[in-house]
Amino acid sequence: MDDRLPTHLWVMAHIRAADAQGISMMVLRKGDPSRGTVILKLNRLDRTFSVLVQVREEARLRWTRGTGKDPVDEATADAYIARQTRYDPDVWVIEVEDRHGRHWFEGEVL
């Protein structure tokens, strides 16, 4: 039995925790409330972005770098996200504004 929180509760808990620390997170797209995959659009507030995609390996949460190791411009980040949402309409997209590029969610970045 899968005992993970539904995606909508998990996302909202992270948004509240980040807000308490002065970090802005916004839901750009709501996906399946129960089991939607999460994509993080990391806005470094310097016109550069990174995109992380949630993956599970052996029940462990991890993140892959959708747009590569180096930050990209917003158009490149948005194009990647658009391709993913066409492929998986249940995906959630969360924008995180953090000058250091931190994602604020648990899980290792691969």
N, C-alpha and C positions, 0 to 999 in steps of 0.2 A: 504494500500500500504506500502511495506517495503522500508524505506528510508535510510537503512544502506549503507555505502560505499561498493563497491565490495571488496572481501577479498584481492585481490592482491594490491589494493591501500592502504587499511588499514594496511596491513603488511609492505609495503614499507615505509609508513609514520612513523611507529614505529621504523623501522630499522634506518631511517635517524635521528630521534630524539634521539635515543640511541647513535648513532655514534657521534652526536654533544656533548654528555656528556661523551664520552670515553668508552662506553659500546659496546662490540662486539656482534652483532646478525647476524646469518647466516641462510639463507633458505636452509634446508637440503632436503626438498621435496616440490615441488609445487603441489598443488591440484587444485580444480576447481577455476578458477580465479574470479568467481562471488560470489559464496556462500559456498566455502569450509570451513569446520571446521578447527580450528587451534589447534595444539598440541605444547606446549612449552617444550623443553628439557632444563632445567636449569642446567648449568655446573658451579659448585661452585669453579672450578679451584683447587680442592684439591682431585680429583678423586672420588668425590661424585656428584650425580645428583638427581634431582627431575623432575617429569613429570606432567605438568598441562594440562588439557583438557578443551577446551572452551565448555560452555553450556549456554543456554538461558533459563531463568525462567521468565515468564511473561514479555518478551521483554527486560529483564535486563541481561547484560553480566556478567557471573560468571565463575569461574574456579574450576574444581574438581581435587583432587590429585590422579592422575592415579596410582602412585606407592606408595601411602600411605604418612603418615605424615613425616616419617624419610627419609633422603636421602639414595639413593641406589648406587650400583656400575654401571658403564656404561653398562655392559652386561645386567643387569636387566632392566635398562631404555630402552635400544635398543630393547630388547625382547618385552616389553610392546608396544612400538611404532610400531614394526613390526606386532603385532597382530591387532592393531587398523587400520593400513593401509590395511591389508588384508580384514578387515571388511568394511572399508570405503575408497575406492580408491581416493576419492576427497579431502582427508584431507591434510592440510599443516603441515609441521613440521619445527619449528623454534628453533634453538639453541641460547640460551642467555648465555653469559659468564659473571657471576657476583659473586664475592666472597661472597656476602651476600645472594645470592639466590633470589634476587628480580626479578620479571617477567617483569616489565616495560610496561605492558599493563594495560589498565583500567579494572576494574572488581574485585570484591571480590573473595578471595580464600576460598572455602568451606572446 
